[in-house]
Amino acid sequence: MKTKRQNKQNNINIITLGCSKNLVDSEVLMNQLQANGLSVTHENSRSNAGVVIVNTCGFIETAKQESIDTILQYAGAKAAGKIDKLYVTGCLSQRYKTELEQEIPEVDAYFGTLDLPFLLEELGADYKHDLIGERNLLTTPPHYAYLKISEGCNRTCSFCAIPLMRGKHVSKSIEQIVAEAKNLVRNGVKEVMLIAQELTYYGLDIYKKRELPELLRHLAGVDGLEWIRMHYAYPYKFPMEVLDVVNEYPNICNYLDMPLQHISDPVLKNMRRLITKDETYQLIDAIRQKSPGIALRTTMLVGFPGETDEDVEELAQFIRQARFERLGIFQYSHEEGTTAYQLEDNVPEEVKAERAAYLMNIQQEISAELNQLKIGNTYKVLFDRKEGGHFIGRTEYDSPEVDNEVLVDARSNKNFVRLGDFAPVRITDATEFDLYGELVRP
C-alpha cells in the first residue's frame, strides 16, 4: 500500500485561474515537475492525481472569490480522500497567505508568486536552472503560446493590486526571450502573444531605455514564428517606433492591445494614469495615422470612485469616435492595499453594471459595422479548434479567447482544414463578434 500511495502522489494536477500570465507560470511549473520525473496534468477532471496545485488569481473581487471557491472544492476532495495533498500558489496566496492559512487550514502549504523553488522542494523536486525558458508542456493548443517578457510593474495606478502581488518590473533579456521563442517554435508553436504587466516599459531596468522595438526585431527574425502579437501596452510615453517595426515585418501582427481605462480627466487623474484626455485622443490619432490598418484593442474601467454620469458620457463619446476594433469593460473592484481604497466606493454595483452594459452596447454596434466591412475580403486565418459543425480560427487582428473568431463550415469537404494550420478564408457573413467564411483554394 505504501508504494501505491507514493505513486499516486507522483501524479500532480495543476489548476490555473486568472490571466495568461498565470498560465505561463503554470507551464513553467509543469515543465519543472516533468523534468523531475513526476507525472503532471493541467486541469484534468479525470486525473487520478494524488496532489492538486491551485494557481490562483487575486486581481479583483470576482477573481478572488473564484479562487477561494476552487480551493474549497479541492479541500473538500482532500477531506473525502480523493486527493492526498493540496497546495495553493499564485497571486491570491501571495496577497493573503496569512489569512488563507487561518481560514482554510486544510491546504498543506501556501506559496507566493516568486516561491517556485520552495514549492518544488515541498514536492521533493529540484529546481532545474537549465530549464529556464523551456516550456515543452503548454496549457494552450500546441500552435500558439504566451511569451512573458517581464514580471511585475512599476506603475502607480490607484485601482490596481498587481504590484502588491507581482512586485517591481523586471525585464528578461532579449537573448533569453528569443531563446524561449525558438524553443517554442521547435515544439510546433507558430504564434506567440507577448505579455507583461506593462509591455512598453520593457528594457528600462536592464537596458536603461525602452527596448520593445528592438525585441520585436529580434523575434521577427526567428524562423518559423509566423505571428507575433502584443498585449498590455501602457499609453503613457508609448514608444511610437514600435509601429515602425510592425509595419516593417510581416510576421508581427497588425494588432495592439492598449488598456486605456478611461477618458475623463478627473477620473484619469484619480486613477493616476499619467495621461490626459487630450493626450489620449492625440495618441490614438497618431497610431491610426502611422498604422492605418491596425486593430486596436482596449479595456475600460467603469464605476471608479467619484465617476459621474457626465464622465461616462465622455467615455461613450470617446468610444464612438475612436471606433476600437476590440473593447472590453471591467467594473471597478475596491481592493484593499491600493491607493484608491482610501476613496469611498460610492458608485453602486447596479450602476456599475448599467454603465458597463451601456458602453458595451455602443461597442457592439461599432463591432457589427466594422465586421460588415470585411465581407468579401480574404484573410489569412489560423485555425484553433473544431466545434460543432465549424472549424474555428482567427485573423491576425484577433487574439485567442478575447476577440472575434472566424467560423468555416466543417460539413463541406471543400472546407477541410488541419487544426494549427493557416489557410486563406473569404468572409461571406458577419455578426457583431463573429465572421463566417469559406476556404479559398488555389
C-alpha positions in Angstrom: 0.0 0.0 0.0 2.9 2.4 0.7 4.3 2.1 -2.8 0.8 2.6 -4.3 0.3 5.8 -2.2 3.7 7.1 -3.2 3.0 6.5 -6.9 -0.3 8.4 -6.6 1.5 11.3 -5.0 3.8 11.4 -8.1 0.7 12.3 -10.1 0.1 16.1 -10.0 -2.9 18.1 -11.4 -2.4 21.8 -11.8 -5.5 24.1 -11.8 -4.9 27.6 -13.3 -7.1 30.6 -12.6 -6.8 34.2 -13.8 -4.8 35.6 -16.7 -2.4 34.4 -19.4 0.5 35.4 -17.2 -0.7 32.7 -14.7 -0.9 30.2 -17.5 2.8 30.8 -18.3 3.6 30.3 -14.6 1.8 27.0 -14.5 3.6 25.9 -17.7 6.9 26.6 -16.1 5.9 24.6 -13.0 4.7 21.7 -15.2 8.0 21.5 -17.1 10.0 21.6 -13.8 7.9 18.8 -12.4 8.1 16.7 -15.5 11.9 17.1 -15.6 11.9 15.7 -12.1 10.2 12.5 -13.3 6.8 13.4 -11.9 3.5 12.9 -13.9 1.7 16.2 -14.3 -1.6 17.2 -16.0 -3.4 20.6 -16.4 -7.0 20.9 -15.3 -7.7 17.3 -15.9 -11.0 16.5 -14.3 -10.4 12.7 -14.8 -7.0 12.8 -13.3 -6.2 10.3 -10.6 -3.7 12.8 -9.2 -2.7 12.5 -5.5 -1.6 16.1 -5.5 -3.5 19.2 -6.7 -1.9 22.6 -7.0 -4.2 25.6 -7.4 -2.6 28.6 -9.1 -4.8 31.5 -8.0 -5.7 34.9 -9.1 -6.2 37.8 -6.7 -6.8 40.8 -9.0 -10.4 41.8 -8.4 -13.2 40.6 -6.1 -14.8 38.2 -8.6 -11.4 36.5 -9.3 -10.6 36.2 -5.6 -13.9 34.6 -5.0 -13.4 32.1 -7.8 -10.0 31.2 -6.4 -11.4 30.7 -2.9 -14.3 28.6 -4.2 -11.8 26.4 -6.1 -9.6 26.0 -3.1 -12.6 25.0 -1.0 -13.7 22.5 -3.7 -10.3 20.7 -3.6 -10.2 21.0 0.2 -13.4 19.0 0.2 -11.9 16.4 -2.2 -9.0 16.0 0.2 -11.3 15.6 3.2 -13.2 12.9 1.2 -9.9 11.1 0.5 -10.0 11.7 -3.3 -6.6 13.5 -3.2 -3.7 13.3 -0.8 -2.2 16.7 -0.9 -3.4 20.3 -1.8 -1.1 23.2 -2.4 -2.0 26.8 -3.3 0.2 29.2 -5.2 -0.1 32.4 -7.2 -1.5 35.9 -6.7 -4.2 35.3 -4.1 -1.7 33.3 -2.0 0.9 36.0 -2.3 -1.5 38.7 -1.2 -3.5 36.9 1.5 -1.2 34.0 2.7 -1.7 34.6 6.4 -5.5 34.9 6.2 -5.8 31.9 4.0 -3.7 29.7 6.3 -6.1 30.6 9.1 -9.3 30.3 7.2 -8.6 27.2 5.0 -6.1 25.1 7.1 -6.9 22.0 5.0 -4.4 23.3 2.4 -1.0 21.6 3.0 1.0 24.8 2.2 0.6 28.2 0.5 3.2 29.7 -1.8 3.5 33.2 -3.4 4.2 34.3 -6.9 8.0 34.0 -6.5 8.1 30.8 -4.5 8.6 28.3 -7.3 11.8 26.8 -5.8 10.1 26.3 -2.4 7.1 24.7 -4.0 9.3 22.3 -5.9 11.2 21.5 -2.7 7.9 20.7 -0.9 7.1 18.2 -3.7 10.5 16.6 -3.5 11.7 18.1 -6.8 14.8 20.1 -7.7 14.7 23.5 -9.3 16.5 22.9 -12.6 18.1 26.2 -13.7 18.9 24.8 -17.1 15.2 24.6 -17.9 14.6 28.4 -17.5 12.8 29.5 -20.7 11.9 26.0 -21.8 8.3 25.1 -22.0 7.6 21.8 -23.7 4.3 21.3 -21.9 1.7 24.0 -22.8 -1.7 24.8 -21.4 -2.7 26.2 -24.8 -3.2 24.4 -28.1 0.2 23.4 -29.5 0.3 26.0 -32.3 0.2 29.1 -30.1 1.7 30.2 -26.7 2.0 33.2 -24.4 5.5 34.6 -24.0 6.1 36.6 -20.9 8.8 39.3 -21.4 8.9 40.8 -18.0 7.4 40.4 -14.5 6.0 42.9 -12.1 5.0 46.6 -12.6 6.4 50.0 -11.6 3.2 51.9 -12.5 1.2 53.5 -9.7 -2.4 53.1 -11.0 -4.5 53.7 -7.9 -7.0 50.9 -8.7 -4.5 48.1 -9.4 -3.3 45.5 -6.9 -0.8 43.8 -9.3 2.3 45.5 -7.8 1.2 44.1 -4.4 1.3 40.6 -5.8 4.0 40.7 -8.5 6.5 43.3 -7.3 8.6 45.7 -9.3 9.1 45.5 -13.0 11.9 43.0 -14.0 12.7 42.5 -17.7 14.0 39.3 -19.2 17.0 39.8 -21.5 16.4 39.9 -25.3 18.6 36.8 -25.6 16.5 34.8 -23.1 13.2 35.8 -24.7 14.5 34.9 -28.2 15.8 31.5 -26.9 12.4 30.8 -25.4 10.7 31.7 -28.6 13.0 29.4 -30.6 12.3 26.6 -28.2 8.5 27.1 -28.6 8.8 27.1 -32.4 10.8 23.8 -32.3 7.8 22.3 -30.4 5.3 23.4 -33.0 4.3 26.9 -31.9 3.5 29.3 -34.8 2.1 32.3 -32.9 3.3 34.0 -29.7 1.4 36.6 -27.6 3.9 38.9 -25.9 2.6 39.6 -22.4 3.7 41.5 -19.4 2.1 43.7 -16.7 3.3 46.6 -18.8 4.7 45.8 -22.2 6.1 49.2 -23.2 8.2 49.5 -20.0 10.3 46.6 -21.3 14.1 47.2 -21.1 14.1 50.3 -18.9 15.5 48.4 -16.0 18.3 46.4 -17.7 19.0 48.4 -20.9 18.1 51.9 -19.4 15.8 52.6 -22.4 12.6 51.2 -23.8 13.6 48.3 -25.9 10.3 46.8 -27.1 11.1 47.8 -30.7 14.5 46.0 -30.6 13.0 42.9 -29.0 10.4 42.8 -31.8 13.1 43.0 -34.4 14.9 40.0 -32.9 11.7 38.0 -32.5 10.7 38.7 -36.1 13.9 37.0 -37.2 13.0 33.7 -35.6 12.5 31.1 -38.3 9.1 29.5 -38.2 7.5 32.2 -36.0 4.6 33.3 -38.2 2.7 35.6 -35.9 3.9 37.9 -33.1 1.2 39.7 -31.1 1.4 42.4 -28.5 -0.7 42.6 -25.3 -0.9 45.2 -22.5 0.8 48.3 -23.8 0.6 51.3 -21.5 -0.4 54.6 -23.2 1.8 57.0 -21.3 5.1 57.5 -23.3 4.1 54.8 -25.8 7.2 54.2 -28.0 5.9 55.0 -31.5 8.9 53.3 -33.0 7.0 50.1 -32.2 4.6 50.8 -35.1 7.6 51.3 -37.5 8.7 47.7 -36.6 5.1 46.4 -37.0 4.9 48.0 -40.4 8.3 46.6 -41.4 7.9 42.9 -40.5 5.0 40.8 -41.9 5.1 38.3 -39.1 4.3 41.0 -36.5 0.5 41.2 -36.3 -1.1 44.5 -37.1 -2.6 44.4 -33.6 -2.1 46.3 -30.4 -3.7 45.8 -27.0 -3.6 49.0 -25.1 -5.8 49.3 -21.9 -6.8 52.9 -21.7 -9.2 52.6 -18.7 -11.0 55.9 -19.1 -11.1 59.3 -20.9 -12.4 61.7 -18.3 -9.6 63.9 -16.9 -10.9 63.8 -13.3 -11.2 60.0 -13.4 -7.8 59.6 -15.1 -6.2 61.8 -12.5 -7.7 59.9 -9.6 -6.7 56.6 -11.3 -3.1 58.0 -11.5 -2.8 57.1 -15.2 -0.3 59.9 -16.0 -2.1 60.8 -19.2 -4.9 63.3 -20.0 -8.0 63.2 -22.2 -6.4 65.3 -24.9 -3.2 63.3 -24.9 -5.2 60.1 -25.3 -7.1 61.4 -28.3 -3.8 62.6 -29.8 -2.2 59.2 -29.2 -5.0 57.2 -30.8 -4.9 59.6 -33.8 -1.2 59.2 -34.1 -1.4 55.4 -34.0 -4.1 55.4 -36.7 -2.1 57.6 -38.9 1.1 55.6 -38.6 -0.6 52.2 -38.9 -4.0 52.7 -40.7 -4.8 49.0 -40.8 -4.0 48.3 -37.1 -6.6 46.5 -34.9 -6.7 48.4 -31.6 -7.9 46.5 -28.5 -8.6 48.3 -25.3 -10.3 47.9 -21.9 -12.2 50.5 -19.9 -12.9 50.6 -16.2 -16.3 51.9 -15.0 -17.6 52.7 -11.6 -14.4 54.2 -10.2 -15.0 56.2 -7.0 -16.4 59.6 -7.9 -17.2 58.7 -11.5 -20.3 60.7 -12.7 -22.8 60.2 -15.4 -21.0 63.0 -17.3 -17.7 61.1 -17.1 -19.4 58.1 -18.6 -20.9 60.2 -21.4 -17.4 61.5 -22.2 -16.2 57.9 -22.3 -19.1 56.9 -24.6 -18.3 59.7 -26.9 -14.7 58.7 -27.0 -15.6 55.1 -27.9 -17.9 56.3 -30.7 -15.1 58.5 -32.1 -12.1 56.1 -31.7 -14.1 53.1 -33.1 -11.9 50.5 -31.5 -11.8 47.1 -33.2 -12.0 45.4 -29.9 -13.1 46.7 -26.5 -13.7 45.1 -23.1 -15.3 46.7 -20.0 -14.4 46.0 -16.4 -16.4 47.1 -13.3 -14.3 48.7 -10.6 -13.4 46.5 -7.6 -12.5 48.2 -4.3 -9.2 46.5 -3.5 -7.5 46.9 -0.1 -3.9 47.9 -0.2 -4.4 50.1 -3.3 -4.4 53.9 -3.3 -8.0 54.0 -4.5 -9.0 52.0 -1.4 -8.7 55.3 0.6 -11.6 56.7 -1.5 -15.2 56.0 -0.9 -16.5 53.2 -3.2 -19.6 55.4 -3.9 -20.9 54.0 -7.2 -23.5 51.3 -6.5 -22.9 47.9 -8.0 -26.1 48.1 -10.1 -24.9 51.4 -11.5 -21.5 50.0 -12.4 -23.3 47.1 -14.3 -25.6 49.6 -16.1 -22.7 51.7 -17.2 -20.8 48.7 -18.4 -23.8 47.4 -20.4 -24.4 50.9 -21.9 -20.9 51.2 -23.2 -20.8 47.6 -24.5 -23.9 48.2 -26.5 -22.1 51.1 -28.2 -19.2 48.9 -28.9 -21.4 46.1 -30.2 -22.8 48.4 -32.8 -19.3 49.5 -33.8 -18.0 46.0 -34.0 -21.0 45.0 -36.2 -20.3 47.8 -38.6 -16.6 47.1 -38.8 -17.3 43.4 -39.3 -19.7 44.0 -42.1 -16.9 45.8 -44.0 -14.9 42.6 -44.0 -17.5 40.7 -46.1 -16.0 39.8 -49.4 -12.4 40.2 -48.2 -9.9 37.3 -47.9 -7.8 36.9 -44.8 -5.1 34.6 -43.6 -6.7 32.5 -40.8 -5.1 30.3 -38.1 -7.4 27.5 -37.1 -7.6 26.7 -33.4 -10.3 24.1 -33.0 -13.3 22.3 -34.3 -16.6 23.0 -32.5 -19.9 21.6 -33.6 -20.2 22.0 -37.4 -17.5 24.6 -37.7 -13.7 24.9 -37.9 -12.9 28.0 -35.8 -9.9 30.2 -36.4 -8.6 33.8 -36.1 -7.2 36.5 -38.3 -4.1 38.5 -37.3 -6.5 41.0 -35.8 -7.7 38.6 -33.2 -6.2 37.1 -30.1 -7.4 33.8 -28.6 -10.4 33.8 -26.3 -11.0 37.6 -26.1 -11.5 38.6 -29.8 -13.5 37.8 -32.9 -13.5 34.3 -34.4 -13.8 33.1 -38.0 -16.2 30.2 -38.5 -15.9 27.9 -41.5 -18.5 25.2 -42.3 -16.8 21.9 -41.4 -19.5 19.8 -43.1 -18.3 20.6 -46.6 -15.4 18.7 -47.9 -14.1 21.8 -49.8 -13.6 23.5 -46.4 -11.5 20.8 -44.7 -8.5 22.3 -42.7 -6.0 21.0 -40.3 -6.1 22.5 -36.8 -3.0 24.6 -36.2 -2.6 25.4 -39.8 -3.1 28.7 -41.7 -5.5 29.0 -44.6 -7.0 31.8 -46.7 -10.6 32.5 -45.9 -13.1 34.7 -47.8 -15.6 36.3 -45.5 -19.2 35.7 -46.5 -21.1 36.9 -43.5 -20.6 38.7 -40.2 -22.2 39.4 -36.8 -21.1 41.6 -34.0 -18.3 39.4 -32.8 -18.0 36.6 -35.4 -17.1 36.2 -39.0 -18.2 33.5 -41.3 -16.3 32.4 -44.4 -15.2 29.7 -46.9 -11.8 28.5 -47.8 -10.1 29.9 -50.9 -8.5 27.1 -52.8 -5.5 27.7 -55.2 
